[in-house]
Amino acid sequence: MFQVDIIEQCKQNNRKAQLQLYNQYCDGMYIVANRFLKDASDAEDVVQEAFIKAFSKLHQYKAEVTFGAWLKRIVINKSIDFLKSKKQRLVELEEVHLKVIDTENDDKWLVEDAITLNDVKSAINNLPDKYQYVVMLYLIEGYDHQEISEILSISEVASRTQLSRGKAKLQEQLTLKRNGTRY
């Protein structure tokens, strides 16, 4: 069955098609939610809520992006909403895929070899929430500033500013760690 056919059947409340779509995406969406939340059961709850919302709003899906990308945005929004409602910190990440970061003055930096994955996780977790969200969405999830502005309901300028400030704080924390000072 083609993806478009499954989605059309889901729009008609076909439970078998909904289960098939759920089974196809649930593991990947759980990984996304788990990157943001501290607790595995919270991630499971958020994924369930995201699927409920996705199925109830499926008529709004226009196939301008893949279904997976559309669903991922819902999962991220639900995760952020959950964190905001509980005022929790972002979780430690299982994997951190940092790219070379261009700072405002076009200097490039990479983390030092002595910096461990746990150091990077800890530094991201120590960022203020408004920087954490933008850093996570940009560096980890790969969203651009337009997408981040839509997800967080902020302007693209605010997204760029918060990313720049978040990267500066992250670099500062990792530099302090490298020099043997605790942050």
Order of alpha helices (4+ residues) and beta strands (2+ residues): alpha-alpha-alpha-alpha-beta-beta-alpha-alpha-alpha-alpha
